[in-house]
Amino acid sequence: MSRPDTARTGRLPQQDAARQARPTVLRAGGWAVALDRRALLVGVVLLVAALAVSVVLIGTGDYHIAPLDVLRSLTGHGNPGQDFIVRQLRLPRVIVALLVGASLGMAGAAFQTVTRNPLGSPDVVGFGQGSAAGALVVIVLLKGSSYQVALGAVAGGLITGLAVYLLAWQRGVHGYRLVLVGIGGSAVLTAVNSYLLVRADFVDAARAVVWITGSLDGRDWSQVRPLFVASVVLMPLLLSQGRALRITEMGDDTARALGVHTERTRLIVVLAAVLLTASATAAAGPIAFIALTAPQLARRLTRSPGVSLLPSALMGAVLLVVADWAAQRAFGSGQVPVGVPTAVLGGGYLLWLLVSERRAGRI
C-alpha cells in the first residue's frame, strides 16, 4: 500500500523535503547567487530584531525616551534636547554594540568552520586574551591613551593569532590542533594578564579591570569610525571565502580535487577573523562568549549544515544589544559592564555544549 503523501503528490516525503531545502537562484547577466530561503528569512528576522532592540536601547537610561521619540530624533524631527541625547550620547554606543556583536559573531563562525569544532571560538583559543594582553601592556606599562590602548589590543590579537597558527602548523593546520594550541596559549596569556593586573597601581588596575570585563560605557564616534572601516573591509573578505569554506568542510582531499587552495583559504579566513576579533576587542574590550554562542544559535535557526557567516553576524549583533539592555535594566539601579551578562549566559551555554558533545561521543 502506498504512503498517503506519495498517493497525493506523486513524490516521496524525502523528495518534498529536498525540494523545500533547495536554494533559490537569482541570475543577473553572467552572475548567479544561490539563496537559502530559510536562511534569508532568519536573517531578515534577526536584522529587524537587532534594529528594534537598538531603538529601545537608545531610549534606555536615566532620562527615558519613548521608542517613537527615538525614531523622530533619528529622522531629524525630534526636539533639540532629545536629539543631543540620542545622536551624540547614545547612538554611538548602540552602533558600537551592533558592530562589535556582528564582528564577533562572524569571526566565531569562521573559526568554528576552519576548526570544524563548535569550541573553535576566539574566546576559547586565546585571541581575545591576546588582545587583552596587548591592551594591558599599554595601560599598565606604557600609561597609554585610549587610542594607544586600542592599537595595543589590535597588535596583541594579531600577534597571538599568527603565533597560534604557526605553532599549530604541521604540514598544514588541522582543527583540533589549532584548538589545543589555542587553549594552551590562552592559559599562558591569562597568567600574563593576571601578572600585569597585580603589578599595576590602583588607578591603572581599576581602568584595566573595567576594560578586560568588556564595556560599552562612554563609547563615542571616535570608536565607531575605525570599527566601521574594519567591518566594511573584513566582513566582505570573509563572505568572499564562504564557498571555499563550505567545500573545505567536506575534507581537504575533496576540496583540493574541486580546485580549492585549502591552506590559503584557511590563512585568509584566520587572518581576517583575528583582525575582526581584535578590532572588536579594541572598541569594547574582550566581551566573552558572543563569538562562541552566536554561530551555534544561528546554525540552529537556519538549520544549515554548513557555514553561516551572515546569520552569525546578525545573531551576534542581536545578542550584544540585548545583553547591553540587560546590563542597564536587569540589575536594579546599578549598571554593570556588558561583559558580565554575556559571560553568565555564555558560560551556561558552554557547559551545555560540552555535555552535548560528550554525550555525542565527540569529546
SVG drawing of the C-alpha trace seen along z (x, -y; Angstrom):
<svg xmlns="http://www.w3.org/2000/svg" viewBox="-4 -72 60 74">
<polyline fill="none" stroke="black" stroke-width="0.4" points="0.0,0.0 1.4,-3.4 2.0,-6.2 -0.6,-8.9 1.9,-11.6 3.0,-9.6 -0.5,-9.0 -1.4,-12.7 1.6,-14.3 3.3,-11.5 6.5,-12.2 8.1,-10.7 8.4,-12.8 12.1,-12.9 11.7,-14.4 9.4,-17.1 11.9,-17.9 14.8,-18.2 12.6,-20.4 11.9,-22.7 15.6,-22.9 16.6,-23.7 18.1,-27.2 16.6,-30.0 19.0,-31.1 19.0,-34.7 20.5,-35.4 21.6,-38.8 23.7,-38.8 26.5,-36.4 26.2,-36.3 24.2,-33.8 23.6,-33.9 22.1,-30.9 19.9,-32.0 18.7,-29.6 15.1,-30.8 15.1,-29.8 18.4,-31.4 17.2,-34.6 14.1,-34.6 16.1,-34.1 18.5,-36.9 15.6,-39.3 14.0,-38.5 17.4,-38.9 18.0,-42.2 14.6,-43.5 15.1,-42.3 18.5,-44.0 17.1,-47.3 14.1,-47.1 16.2,-46.3 18.6,-49.1 15.7,-51.7 14.6,-50.5 18.3,-50.6 18.8,-54.2 15.8,-55.2 17.1,-53.4 18.9,-55.4 18.5,-57.9 16.5,-60.0 14.0,-57.7 12.9,-58.3 10.0,-56.6 10.7,-54.5 8.6,-56.8 10.5,-59.8 13.8,-58.0 12.7,-57.4 11.7,-61.1 15.2,-62.1 16.9,-59.7 14.9,-61.0 15.5,-64.7 12.1,-65.5 12.8,-65.5 13.3,-68.3 16.9,-69.7 17.3,-68.2 16.4,-64.7 18.3,-65.0 21.5,-65.6 20.9,-62.7 20.0,-60.3 22.5,-61.3 25.6,-62.3 25.4,-60.3 23.5,-57.0 23.6,-56.3 27.4,-55.8 27.2,-53.3 24.5,-51.3 26.3,-51.4 29.5,-50.1 27.4,-47.3 25.9,-46.3 29.3,-46.3 31.1,-44.5 28.4,-41.8 28.4,-41.3 32.2,-41.2 32.4,-38.6 29.6,-36.5 31.1,-36.3 34.6,-35.7 33.3,-32.9 31.5,-31.3 34.7,-31.5 36.9,-29.9 34.3,-27.1 34.2,-26.3 38.0,-26.3 38.5,-24.1 35.4,-22.0 34.7,-22.3 31.9,-24.1 34.6,-25.1 36.8,-26.7 36.0,-30.3 38.2,-33.3 37.1,-33.1 38.5,-29.6 41.6,-29.6 43.1,-32.7 42.7,-35.5 40.6,-37.6 43.2,-37.1 45.9,-38.1 44.1,-41.4 43.6,-41.9 47.3,-41.3 48.3,-43.9 45.9,-46.5 47.1,-45.7 50.7,-46.3 49.8,-49.7 47.6,-50.5 50.0,-49.2 53.5,-49.6 53.2,-52.4 50.4,-54.5 48.9,-55.0 45.8,-56.8 42.6,-55.2 43.7,-55.3 47.0,-53.7 45.1,-51.0 43.1,-50.2 46.2,-49.9 47.7,-47.6 44.7,-45.4 44.8,-45.0 48.5,-44.3 48.2,-41.8 45.3,-39.9 47.2,-39.8 50.5,-38.6 48.6,-35.9 46.7,-34.7 49.9,-34.4 51.7,-32.6 48.9,-30.1 48.6,-29.5 52.4,-28.9 52.6,-26.6 49.6,-24.6 51.3,-24.2 52.4,-20.6 52.2,-20.1 49.0,-22.2 46.7,-23.3 44.0,-21.0 41.1,-21.9 41.8,-20.1 45.5,-21.0 44.6,-24.7 42.1,-24.5 44.5,-22.7 47.4,-25.1 45.0,-28.0 43.8,-26.7 47.4,-26.4 48.2,-29.9 45.0,-31.2 46.2,-29.8 49.6,-31.4 48.1,-34.8 45.6,-34.6 48.6,-34.2 50.3,-37.2 47.2,-39.3 46.9,-38.4 50.6,-39.4 50.0,-42.7 47.0,-43.4 48.9,-42.6 51.8,-44.9 49.5,-47.8 48.8,-50.7 45.3,-51.3 44.2,-53.7 45.6,-51.6 44.3,-48.4 40.7,-49.8 40.9,-51.0 42.2,-47.7 39.6,-45.6 36.8,-47.6 38.4,-47.2 39.0,-43.4 35.5,-42.8 34.1,-44.3 32.2,-47.5 30.3,-49.9 30.3,-52.8 31.5,-56.1 31.7,-55.0 31.5,-57.8 32.0,-58.4 35.8,-58.1 35.3,-54.3 32.6,-54.0 34.7,-55.1 37.7,-52.7 35.4,-49.8 33.1,-50.6 36.1,-50.7 37.4,-47.4 34.0,-45.8 33.5,-47.1 36.8,-45.7 37.0,-42.4 33.4,-41.2 33.1,-41.2 36.6,-39.4 35.2,-36.6 32.0,-36.4 34.0,-36.0 35.5,-32.9 32.2,-31.4 32.0,-29.0 35.6,-27.8 34.8,-27.2 31.8,-25.1 33.9,-23.0 36.7,-22.5 34.1,-21.2 33.9,-18.1 37.6,-17.4 40.9,-18.7 41.3,-16.0 37.9,-16.7 38.4,-20.4 41.7,-20.2 40.1,-18.0 37.5,-20.7 40.2,-23.3 40.2,-24.9 43.6,-26.0 42.8,-24.8 45.8,-26.3 45.5,-29.7 41.8,-29.8 42.5,-28.9 45.2,-31.6 42.9,-34.3 40.0,-33.3 42.0,-33.1 43.8,-36.4 40.5,-38.2 38.8,-36.7 41.6,-37.6 41.6,-41.2 37.8,-41.3 38.1,-40.0 41.0,-42.4 39.1,-45.4 36.0,-44.5 38.1,-43.9 39.8,-47.3 36.5,-49.0 34.7,-47.4 37.1,-45.1 37.2,-41.3 33.4,-40.6 33.0,-36.9 31.1,-34.2 29.4,-36.1 31.7,-34.5 31.0,-31.1 27.2,-31.2 26.1,-33.3 27.2,-30.9 25.7,-27.9 22.3,-29.7 22.3,-30.9 23.0,-27.5 20.2,-26.0 17.7,-28.7 18.7,-28.4 19.1,-24.5 22.1,-24.9 24.7,-22.2 27.4,-24.5 28.9,-27.8 26.5,-30.6 28.6,-33.8 26.0,-36.4 23.3,-34.9 26.0,-34.5 26.9,-38.2 23.3,-39.3 22.8,-36.9 25.9,-38.4 24.5,-41.9 21.2,-40.9 22.9,-39.1 25.1,-42.1 22.4,-44.8 20.1,-42.6 22.9,-42.0 23.6,-45.7 19.9,-46.4 20.0,-43.7 23.2,-45.2 21.4,-48.6 18.0,-47.4 18.2,-44.0 20.4,-44.8 18.5,-47.4 19.9,-51.0 23.5,-49.8 24.7,-49.4 27.2,-46.7 29.6,-46.2 28.0,-44.3 30.6,-41.6 29.0,-40.4 25.7,-39.2 27.4,-37.8 29.8,-35.8 26.9,-34.5 24.8,-33.4 27.7,-32.2 29.2,-30.2 26.0,-28.3 25.8,-27.7 29.4,-26.4 28.6,-23.9 25.6,-22.7 27.6,-22.4 30.3,-20.4 27.7,-18.0 26.1,-17.6 29.4,-17.0 30.4,-14.4 27.1,-12.6 27.5,-12.5 31.0,-11.0 32.8,-13.8 34.9,-14.8"/>
</svg>
